[in-house]
Amino acid sequence: MDDDAIGRLLDVAAGRLAAYGYLLTGSQPASGALVQDAIVKVFVRHRRLDDTIVAEGLVRAAMRTIHLAQLRKAASWRAKPQSAARQAEPTQPPDLAAQSPVGHALALLPAQERAAITLRHHDHLQRQEIAAAMRVPEGVVDGLLSRAHATLERTLGEIAPELDQIPIVDARRRG
């Protein structure tokens, strides 16, 4: 691994990567572990990575992939009859989330809803892209986003409609 390139990446993007990890996981310790895992994955594969912008993009993509794989693995363990582990409904807000209304609202979301809403609003992925990334049908993504939006609206108040949900009006048919 290129320690200098990693150092430059962390100098420039450590805060952004930690924030993205927190959006995905809802936990500062899990966020730090996710950033570390992603950096290792990227820099083992790309031994010489001099462009910090490219490196940050690759680390973000690795973070998303690693986190979604962890969610799928946890879900498969929950599906096994001998497993007593069940997905916690909304997670309890950690101290950091209590400092911000948005952080508190996000902390109320179950892990898959939090991941879907982060991919939609932070990564600007479309429904089909979220479904592919999460390896679930588009209908599942619709449900996750709908429940997440409902929870966020109950907590934060009305949220402006997304651009892709605004009906298109044909100006020629106005009367």
TORPA-4810 file (N, C-alpha, C, O; in nm, 3 decimals):
<nodes>
NODE_1_0.084_-0.119_0.000_0.000_0.000_0.000_0.088_0.124_0.000_0.199_0.123_0.053_M
NODE_2_0.038_0.228_-0.059_0.110_0.354_-0.071_0.071_0.444_0.048_-0.032_0.510_0.045_D
NODE_3_0.155_0.445_0.150_0.125_0.521_0.271_0.111_0.670_0.244_0.029_0.737_0.306_D
NODE_4_0.191_0.724_0.151_0.183_0.866_0.118_0.048_0.900_0.055_-0.013_1.001_0.089_D
NODE_5_0.002_0.815_-0.036_-0.127_0.838_-0.101_-0.241_0.829_0.000_-0.336_0.907_-0.005_A
NODE_6_-0.232_0.734_0.091_-0.334_0.721_0.195_-0.334_0.845_0.284_-0.439_0.897_0.319_I
NODE_7_-0.215_0.891_0.320_-0.204_1.012_0.402_-0.264_1.133_0.333_-0.336_1.211_0.396_G
NODE_8_-0.236_1.149_0.204_-0.295_1.261_0.128_-0.446_1.249_0.123_-0.517_1.348_0.138_R
NODE_9_-0.496_1.127_0.100_-0.640_1.105_0.096_-0.703_1.143_0.229_-0.805_1.212_0.232_L
NODE_10_-0.645_1.100_0.338_-0.701_1.130_0.470_-0.691_1.278_0.504_-0.780_1.333_0.569_L
NODE_11_-0.583_1.343_0.461_-0.570_1.488_0.483_-0.684_1.564_0.415_-0.737_1.660_0.470_D
NODE_12_-0.719_1.520_0.296_-0.818_1.591_0.216_-0.961_1.547_0.246_-1.052_1.631_0.251_V
NODE_13_-0.982_1.417_0.268_-1.120_1.366_0.267_-1.163_1.289_0.392_-1.271_1.230_0.391_A
NODE_14_-1.084_1.286_0.496_-1.119_1.206_0.613_-1.256_1.244_0.669_-1.336_1.157_0.702_A
NODE_15_-1.282_1.373_0.680_-1.411_1.418_0.734_-1.528_1.376_0.648_-1.631_1.331_0.699_G
NODE_16_-1.513_1.390_0.516_-1.621_1.352_0.425_-1.645_1.201_0.427_-1.759_1.156_0.426_R
NODE_17_-1.537_1.124_0.431_-1.551_0.979_0.435_-1.616_0.934_0.566_-1.702_0.846_0.566_L
NODE_18_-1.576_0.995_0.677_-1.637_0.961_0.806_-1.785_0.998_0.807_-1.867_0.922_0.860_A
NODE_19_-1.819_1.112_0.751_-1.959_1.154_0.747_-2.041_1.058_0.660_-2.153_1.021_0.697_A
NODE_20_-1.986_1.018_0.546_-2.057_0.924_0.459_-2.075_0.790_0.531_-2.182_0.729_0.523_Y
NODE_21_-1.972_0.746_0.599_-1.983_0.622_0.676_-2.089_0.632_0.783_-2.162_0.536_0.809_G
NODE_22_-2.096_0.748_0.847_-2.198_0.768_0.950_-2.339_0.767_0.890_-2.431_0.711_0.948_Y
NODE_23_-2.354_0.829_0.773_-2.484_0.825_0.706_-2.526_0.682_0.678_-2.642_0.646_0.698_L
NODE_24_-2.433_0.600_0.633_-2.466_0.461_0.602_-2.494_0.379_0.727_-2.590_0.303_0.731_L
NODE_25_-2.411_0.394_0.830_-2.417_0.302_0.944_-2.493_0.356_1.064_-2.552_0.279_1.140_T
NODE_26_-2.493_0.487_1.082_-2.556_0.545_1.200_-2.473_0.533_1.326_-2.524_0.555_1.436_G
NODE_27_-2.348_0.498_1.312_-2.262_0.476_1.428_-2.122_0.528_1.398_-2.065_0.499_1.293_S
NODE_28_-2.067_0.606_1.490_-1.931_0.655_1.471_-1.829_0.543_1.468_-1.743_0.543_1.380_Q
NODE_29_-1.834_0.447_1.562_-1.735_0.338_1.555_-1.750_0.255_1.427_-1.649_0.218_1.366_P
NODE_30_-1.873_0.225_1.386_-1.894_0.148_1.264_-1.849_0.227_1.142_-1.798_0.170_1.046_A
NODE_31_-1.869_0.358_1.147_-1.824_0.443_1.037_-1.673_0.438_1.022_-1.621_0.424_0.911_S
NODE_32_-1.603_0.450_1.133_-1.456_0.443_1.129_-1.406_0.310_1.077_-1.312_0.305_0.997_G
NODE_33_-1.469_0.202_1.120_-1.430_0.069_1.073_-1.458_0.054_0.924_-1.379_-0.006_0.851_A
NODE_34_-1.571_0.110_0.880_-1.606_0.103_0.738_-1.506_0.179_0.652_-1.465_0.130_0.546_L
NODE_35_-1.466_0.298_0.697_-1.366_0.376_0.623_-1.235_0.298_0.615_-1.174_0.289_0.508_V
NODE_36_-1.192_0.241_0.726_-1.067_0.166_0.727_-1.073_0.044_0.635_-0.979_0.019_0.559_Q
NODE_37_-1.183_-0.030_0.641_-1.198_-0.147_0.555_-1.194_-0.108_0.408_-1.131_-0.176_0.326_D
NODE_38_-1.262_0.001_0.374_-1.268_0.046_0.235_-1.131_0.093_0.187_-1.092_0.064_0.074_A
NODE_39_-1.058_0.165_0.271_-0.923_0.211_0.232_-0.833_0.091_0.206_-0.759_0.088_0.107_I
NODE_40_-0.838_-0.008_0.293_-0.756_-0.127_0.272_-0.795_-0.195_0.141_-0.708_-0.231_0.062_V
NODE_41_-0.924_-0.211_0.119_-0.970_-0.277_-0.004_-0.923_-0.203_-0.129_-0.876_-0.265_-0.224_K
NODE_42_-0.935_-0.071_-0.129_-0.897_0.008_-0.246_-0.747_0.008_-0.267_-0.700_-0.013_-0.379_V
NODE_43_-0.671_0.030_-0.162_-0.527_0.045_-0.180_-0.454_-0.089_-0.195_-0.341_-0.091_-0.243_F
NODE_44_-0.516_-0.198_-0.158_-0.457_-0.329_-0.189_-0.473_-0.356_-0.338_-0.384_-0.410_-0.402_V
NODE_45_-0.588_-0.318_-0.392_-0.615_-0.340_-0.534_-0.538_-0.241_-0.621_-0.485_-0.279_-0.725_R
NODE_46_-0.532_-0.115_-0.581_-0.467_-0.009_-0.658_-0.345_0.039_-0.580_-0.354_0.133_-0.502_H
NODE_47_-0.234_-0.025_-0.602_-0.114_0.005_-0.523_-0.063_0.148_-0.541_-0.013_0.207_-0.446_R
NODE_48_-0.075_0.203_-0.660_-0.032_0.342_-0.685_-0.156_0.421_-0.723_-0.210_0.406_-0.833_R
NODE_49_-0.199_0.505_-0.634_-0.318_0.587_-0.658_-0.282_0.729_-0.618_-0.294_0.766_-0.501_L
NODE_50_-0.237_0.808_-0.715_-0.188_0.942_-0.686_-0.297_1.049_-0.685_-0.280_1.153_-0.621_D
NODE_51_-0.407_1.026_-0.752_-0.514_1.125_-0.762_-0.610_1.108_-0.644_-0.681_1.008_-0.634_D
NODE_52_-0.610_1.206_-0.553_-0.692_1.193_-0.432_-0.841_1.197_-0.462_-0.920_1.138_-0.389_T
NODE_53_-0.882_1.265_-0.569_-1.024_1.269_-0.604_-1.069_1.130_-0.649_-1.175_1.082_-0.608_I
NODE_54_-0.988_1.066_-0.732_-1.019_0.930_-0.777_-1.018_0.836_-0.657_-1.107_0.751_-0.643_V
NODE_55_-0.919_0.850_-0.571_-0.908_0.764_-0.453_-1.031_0.779_-0.363_-1.085_0.680_-0.314_A
NODE_56_-1.075_0.903_-0.343_-1.194_0.924_-0.259_-1.316_0.858_-0.321_-1.395_0.795_-0.250_E
NODE_57_-1.333_0.871_-0.451_-1.446_0.807_-0.518_-1.442_0.656_-0.506_-1.545_0.592_-0.482_G
NODE_58_-1.324_0.598_-0.521_-1.310_0.453_-0.508_-1.337_0.408_-0.364_-1.399_0.304_-0.343_L
NODE_59_-1.290_0.485_-0.267_-1.315_0.450_-0.127_-1.464_0.460_-0.095_-1.517_0.373_-0.026_V
NODE_60_-1.531_0.564_-0.144_-1.677_0.576_-0.121_-1.751_0.457_-0.181_-1.840_0.400_-0.118_R
NODE_61_-1.715_0.421_-0.305_-1.780_0.306_-0.369_-1.755_0.178_-0.290_-1.845_0.096_-0.274_A
NODE_62_-1.632_0.162_-0.241_-1.600_0.044_-0.160_-1.678_0.045_-0.029_-1.724_-0.059_0.017_A
NODE_63_-1.694_0.163_0.030_-1.771_0.174_0.154_-1.915_0.127_0.130_-1.970_0.050_0.209_M
NODE_64_-1.974_0.175_0.022_-2.112_0.138_-0.010_-2.121_-0.014_-0.030_-2.210_-0.079_0.025_R
NODE_65_-2.028_-0.070_-0.108_-2.030_-0.214_-0.136_-2.013_-0.295_-0.008_-2.087_-0.391_0.015_T
NODE_66_-1.918_-0.258_0.074_-1.892_-0.331_0.199_-2.013_-0.322_0.291_-2.054_-0.423_0.348_I
NODE_67_-2.070_-0.203_0.306_-2.184_-0.187_0.396_-2.304_-0.267_0.349_-2.369_-0.335_0.429_H
NODE_68_-2.335_-0.261_0.220_-2.450_-0.336_0.169_-2.427_-0.487_0.182_-2.521_-0.561_0.208_L
NODE_69_-2.304_-0.532_0.164_-2.273_-0.673_0.184_-2.293_-0.713_0.330_-2.343_-0.822_0.358_A
NODE_70_-2.256_-0.625_0.423_-2.277_-0.652_0.565_-2.426_-0.660_0.597_-2.468_-0.744_0.677_Q
NODE_71_-2.507_-0.572_0.535_-2.652_-0.577_0.557_-2.709_-0.709_0.505_-2.792_-0.770_0.572_L
NODE_72_-2.666_-0.752_0.386_-2.715_-0.878_0.331_-2.674_-0.996_0.419_-2.753_-1.087_0.442_R
NODE_73_-2.551_-0.994_0.467_-2.503_-1.102_0.552_-2.583_-1.108_0.682_-2.622_-1.215_0.727_K
NODE_74_-2.607_-0.992_0.740_-2.687_-0.987_0.863_-2.829_-1.038_0.837_-2.885_-1.109_0.920_A
NODE_75_-2.885_-1.002_0.723_-3.021_-1.047_0.689_-3.024_-1.198_0.670_-3.121_-1.263_0.711_A
NODE_76_-2.920_-1.255_0.609_-2.919_-1.400_0.589_-2.906_-1.473_0.722_-2.964_-1.581_0.739_S
NODE_77_-2.833_-1.418_0.816_-2.823_-1.480_0.948_-2.958_-1.473_1.021_-2.997_-1.567_1.091_W
NODE_78_-3.027_-1.361_1.004_-3.158_-1.347_1.069_-3.259_-1.444_1.010_-3.352_-1.487_1.079_R
NODE_79_-3.243_-1.480_0.883_-3.338_-1.568_0.817_-3.322_-1.714_0.861_-3.415_-1.793_0.844_A
NODE_80_-3.209_-1.750_0.916_-3.186_-1.888_0.960_-3.263_-1.915_1.088_-3.259_-1.834_1.181_K
NODE_81_-3.336_-2.029_1.094_-3.419_-2.056_1.211_-3.341_-2.065_1.342_-3.393_-2.025_1.447_P
NODE_82_-3.217_-2.116_1.339_-3.142_-2.131_1.462_-3.087_-1.999_1.514_-3.036_-1.992_1.626_Q
NODE_83_-3.096_-1.894_1.432_-3.042_-1.765_1.474_-3.144_-1.690_1.557_-3.257_-1.667_1.514_S
NODE_84_-3.103_-1.652_1.676_-3.192_-1.575_1.762_-3.183_-1.427_1.732_-3.264_-1.348_1.779_A
NODE_85_-3.082_-1.389_1.652_-3.064_-1.247_1.622_-3.176_-1.200_1.531_-3.208_-1.265_1.432_A
NODE_86_-3.234_-1.089_1.564_-3.339_-1.027_1.482_-3.297_-0.884_1.456_-3.229_-0.821_1.537_R
NODE_87_-3.339_-0.834_1.338_-3.305_-0.695_1.304_-3.376_-0.605_1.402_-3.497_-0.612_1.421_Q
NODE_88_-3.298_-0.519_1.464_-3.357_-0.423_1.554_-3.444_-0.330_1.472_-3.408_-0.292_1.360_A
NODE_89_-3.554_-0.296_1.525_-3.635_-0.196_1.457_-3.551_-0.069_1.463_-3.429_-0.080_1.464_E
NODE_90_-3.606_0.046_1.468_-3.522_0.166_1.466_-3.414_0.161_1.573_-3.437_0.121_1.687_P
NODE_91_-3.295_0.202_1.533_-3.183_0.204_1.626_-3.199_0.322_1.721_-3.260_0.423_1.687_T
NODE_92_-3.143_0.307_1.838_-3.148_0.417_1.933_-3.046_0.522_1.891_-2.934_0.489_1.854_Q
NODE_93_-3.086_0.649_1.895_-2.993_0.753_1.850_-2.870_0.761_1.939_-2.882_0.771_2.061_P
NODE_94_-2.750_0.756_1.879_-2.629_0.777_1.958_-2.616_0.925_1.994_-2.693_1.008_1.945_P
NODE_95_-2.520_0.957_2.078_-2.505_1.095_2.123_-2.491_1.193_2.008_-2.549_1.301_2.012_D
NODE_96_-2.413_1.156_1.905_-2.393_1.246_1.792_-2.525_1.277_1.723_-2.549_1.391_1.683_L
NODE_97_-2.611_1.176_1.708_-2.739_1.197_1.641_-2.829_1.290_1.724_-2.908_1.365_1.668_A
NODE_98_-2.816_1.284_1.855_-2.900_1.368_1.940_-2.868_1.516_1.923_-2.949_1.601_1.960_A
NODE_99_-2.751_1.548_1.869_-2.712_1.687_1.851_-2.778_1.752_1.731_-2.776_1.874_1.719_Q
NODE_100_-2.837_1.674_1.643_-2.895_1.726_1.520_-3.031_1.663_1.496_-3.045_1.541_1.511_S
NODE_101_-3.132_1.743_1.460_-3.263_1.684_1.430_-3.257_1.583_1.315_-3.324_1.480_1.320_P
NODE_102_-3.177_1.611_1.213_-3.165_1.519_1.100_-3.093_1.392_1.146_-3.134_1.281_1.110_V
NODE_103_-2.987_1.406_1.224_-2.917_1.289_1.276_-3.007_1.203_1.361_-3.004_1.080_1.352_G
NODE_104_-3.088_1.268_1.445_-3.183_1.194_1.528_-3.284_1.121_1.440_-3.313_1.004_1.465_H
NODE_105_-3.337_1.188_1.338_-3.436_1.126_1.250_-3.376_1.008_1.175_-3.440_0.904_1.163_A
NODE_106_-3.254_1.021_1.126_-3.188_0.911_1.055_-3.163_0.793_1.148_-3.171_0.677_1.107_L
NODE_107_-3.133_0.822_1.273_-3.106_0.716_1.370_-3.230_0.633_1.399_-3.219_0.520_1.448_A
NODE_108_-3.347_0.686_1.370_-3.471_0.612_1.393_-3.498_0.509_1.284_-3.584_0.422_1.300_L
NODE_109_-3.425_0.517_1.173_-3.449_0.428_1.060_-3.379_0.294_1.079_-3.265_0.290_1.125_L
NODE_110_-3.446_0.184_1.043_-3.376_0.055_1.039_-3.264_0.060_0.935_-3.265_0.147_0.847_P
NODE_111_-3.170_-0.030_0.944_-3.048_-0.026_0.862_-3.077_-0.022_0.713_-3.015_0.057_0.641_A
NODE_112_-3.168_-0.105_0.662_-3.192_-0.107_0.518_-3.259_0.021_0.471_-3.226_0.072_0.364_Q
NODE_113_-3.351_0.076_0.550_-3.413_0.203_0.512_-3.310_0.314_0.512_-3.309_0.399_0.422_E
NODE_114_-3.223_0.314_0.612_-3.118_0.416_0.619_-3.026_0.406_0.498_-2.989_0.508_0.440_R
NODE_115_-2.988_0.284_0.460_-2.902_0.266_0.344_-2.972_0.315_0.217_-2.911_0.385_0.136_A
NODE_116_-3.098_0.278_0.200_-3.171_0.318_0.079_-3.185_0.469_0.071_-3.166_0.527_-0.036_A
NODE_117_-3.218_0.534_0.181_-3.237_0.680_0.179_-3.104_0.750_0.157_-3.100_0.855_0.092_I
NODE_118_-2.995_0.695_0.209_-2.862_0.753_0.186_-2.822_0.739_0.040_-2.772_0.834_-0.020_T
NODE_119_-2.846_0.622_-0.018_-2.813_0.603_-0.159_-2.897_0.695_-0.248_-2.848_0.744_-0.350_L
NODE_120_-3.021_0.718_-0.210_-3.109_0.802_-0.292_-3.072_0.949_-0.281_-3.057_1.018_-0.382_R
NODE_121_-3.057_0.999_-0.159_-3.042_1.143_-0.141_-2.898_1.191_-0.129_-2.869_1.306_-0.161_H
NODE_122_-2.808_1.106_-0.086_-2.668_1.148_-0.077_-2.592_1.111_-0.204_-2.516_1.192_-0.257_H
NODE_123_-2.614_0.988_-0.251_-2.544_0.942_-0.371_-2.622_0.973_-0.498_-2.570_0.954_-0.608_D
NODE_124_-2.743_1.020_-0.485_-2.828_1.058_-0.599_-2.851_0.941_-0.695_-2.857_0.960_-0.816_H
NODE_125_-2.864_0.821_-0.639_-2.892_0.705_-0.723_-3.042_0.697_-0.750_-3.123_0.734_-0.665_L
NODE_126_-3.077_0.649_-0.866_-3.216_0.627_-0.902_-3.262_0.493_-0.842_-3.180_0.412_-0.798_Q
NODE_127_-3.391_0.473_-0.842_-3.451_0.354_-0.785_-3.389_0.226_-0.841_-3.358_0.134_-0.765_R
NODE_128_-3.370_0.219_-0.972_-3.313_0.101_-1.034_-3.169_0.077_-0.987_-3.128_-0.037_-0.965_Q
NODE_129_-3.094_0.185_-0.972_-2.954_0.174_-0.928_-2.947_0.129_-0.782_-2.860_0.051_-0.744_E
NODE_130_-3.040_0.178_-0.700_-3.044_0.136_-0.560_-3.077_-0.012_-0.552_-3.014_-0.086_-0.477_I
NODE_131_-3.176_-0.055_-0.631_-3.214_-0.196_-0.633_-3.095_-0.284_-0.673_-3.072_-0.389_-0.612_A
NODE_132_-3.021_-0.241_-0.773_-2.904_-0.319_-0.816_-2.797_-0.321_-0.707_-2.739_-0.425_-0.680_A
NODE_133_-2.772_-0.206_-0.645_-2.668_-0.199_-0.541_-2.706_-0.283_-0.420_-2.621_-0.350_-0.361_A
NODE_134_-2.833_-0.279_-0.383_-2.878_-0.353_-0.265_-2.917_-0.497_-0.298_-2.942_-0.578_-0.208_M
NODE_135_-2.922_-0.529_-0.429_-2.960_-0.662_-0.476_-3.099_-0.701_-0.427_-3.120_-0.811_-0.375_R
NODE_136_-3.192_-0.609_-0.445_-3.332_-0.633_-0.410_-3.418_-0.584_-0.527_-3.372_-0.504_-0.608_V
NODE_137_-3.542_-0.632_-0.536_-3.631_-0.583_-0.642_-3.663_-0.434_-0.623_-3.657_-0.382_-0.512_P
NODE_138_-3.696_-0.368_-0.733_-3.729_-0.226_-0.727_-3.846_-0.199_-0.633_-3.851_-0.095_-0.567_E
NODE_139_-3.941_-0.292_-0.627_-4.055_-0.275_-0.536_-4.012_-0.269_-0.390_-4.072_-0.197_-0.311_G
NODE_140_-3.910_-0.344_-0.356_-3.857_-0.340_-0.219_-3.796_-0.203_-0.192_-3.814_-0.146_-0.084_V
NODE_141_-3.724_-0.150_-0.290_-3.665_-0.017_-0.277_-3.776_0.086_-0.257_-3.764_0.176_-0.173_V
NODE_142_-3.884_0.074_-0.335_-3.997_0.167_-0.320_-4.050_0.163_-0.177_-4.077_0.268_-0.117_D
NODE_143_-4.065_0.044_-0.123_-4.114_0.030_0.015_-4.018_0.088_0.117_-4.059_0.158_0.210_G
NODE_144_-3.890_0.059_0.099_-3.789_0.113_0.193_-3.789_0.265_0.191_-3.789_0.329_0.296_L
NODE_145_-3.789_0.323_0.071_-3.788_0.469_0.059_-3.917_0.530_0.113_-3.914_0.634_0.179_L
NODE_146_-4.029_0.465_0.086_-4.157_0.517_0.134_-4.163_0.518_0.286_-4.203_0.618_0.347_S
NODE_147_-4.122_0.408_0.348_-4.123_0.402_0.495_-4.023_0.500_0.554_-4.051_0.566_0.655_R
NODE_148_-3.905_0.511_0.491_-3.804_0.604_0.542_-3.854_0.748_0.531_-3.839_0.826_0.625_A
NODE_149_-3.913_0.784_0.417_-3.967_0.920_0.401_-4.077_0.947_0.505_-4.082_1.056_0.562_H
NODE_150_-4.163_0.848_0.529_-4.271_0.867_0.628_-4.213_0.891_0.767_-4.260_0.979_0.839_A
NODE_151_-4.113_0.813_0.804_-4.050_0.831_0.935_-3.983_0.967_0.945_-3.996_1.037_1.045_T
NODE_152_-3.911_1.006_0.839_-3.843_1.136_0.841_-3.943_1.250_0.846_-3.920_1.350_0.914_L
NODE_153_-4.055_1.238_0.775_-4.156_1.344_0.777_-4.223_1.353_0.914_-4.251_1.463_0.962_E
NODE_154_-4.249_1.238_0.977_-4.307_1.242_1.113_-4.212_1.311_1.210_-4.256_1.382_1.300_R
NODE_155_-4.084_1.289_1.191_-3.984_1.343_1.283_-3.947_1.487_1.251_-3.934_1.569_1.341_T
NODE_156_-3.930_1.518_1.122_-3.878_1.649_1.081_-3.983_1.743_1.026_-3.957_1.862_1.010_L
NODE_157_-4.101_1.693_0.997_-4.203_1.774_0.931_-4.204_1.743_0.782_-4.129_1.656_0.736_G
NODE_158_-4.287_1.813_0.708_-4.304_1.782_0.567_-4.174_1.801_0.489_-4.102_1.899_0.509_E
NODE_159_-4.147_1.706_0.401_-4.028_1.709_0.316_-4.074_1.747_0.176_-4.176_1.697_0.128_I
NODE_160_-4.000_1.834_0.112_-4.034_1.874_-0.025_-4.034_1.751_-0.115_-3.948_1.663_-0.099_A
NODE_161_-4.128_1.743_-0.210_-4.130_1.625_-0.298_-4.005_1.618_-0.384_-3.946_1.720_-0.421_P
NODE_162_-3.965_1.496_-0.413_-3.848_1.477_-0.499_-3.884_1.518_-0.641_-3.999_1.511_-0.682_E
NODE_163_-3.783_1.560_-0.714_-3.806_1.602_-0.852_-3.865_1.491_-0.936_-3.949_1.516_-1.023_L
NODE_164_-3.822_1.365_-0.911_-3.873_1.257_-0.994_-4.015_1.216_-0.955_-4.073_1.126_-1.017_D
NODE_165_-4.073_1.281_-0.853_-4.210_1.253_-0.814_-4.305_1.367_-0.850_-4.426_1.356_-0.828_Q
NODE_166_-4.252_1.475_-0.906_-4.337_1.588_-0.944_-4.402_1.556_-1.077_-4.332_1.523_-1.173_I
NODE_167_-4.535_1.566_-1.086_-4.600_1.534_-1.213_-4.560_1.633_-1.321_-4.545_1.753_-1.296_P
NODE_168_-4.542_1.581_-1.440_-4.505_1.665_-1.554_-4.633_1.712_-1.621_-4.721_1.632_-1.651_I
NODE_169_-4.644_1.842_-1.644_-4.761_1.900_-1.707_-4.721_1.945_-1.847_-4.622_2.017_-1.864_V
NODE_170_-4.797_1.905_-1.945_-4.771_1.944_-2.083_-4.822_2.086_-2.100_-4.943_2.110_-2.091_D
NODE_171_-4.732_2.180_-2.125_-4.769_2.322_-2.136_-4.865_2.346_-2.250_-4.944_2.441_-2.245_A
NODE_172_-4.861_2.263_-2.352_-4.951_2.282_-2.467_-5.095_2.249_-2.432_-5.187_2.295_-2.500_R
NODE_173_-5.117_2.171_-2.328_-5.252_2.129_-2.293_-5.314_2.216_-2.186_-5.428_2.193_-2.145_R
NODE_174_-5.241_2.316_-2.140_-5.298_2.407_-2.039_-5.406_2.490_-2.104_-5.396_2.530_-2.220_R
NODE_175_-5.507_2.513_-2.028_-5.611_2.580_-2.094_-5.666_2.702_-2.051_-5.757_2.754_-2.115_G
</nodes>
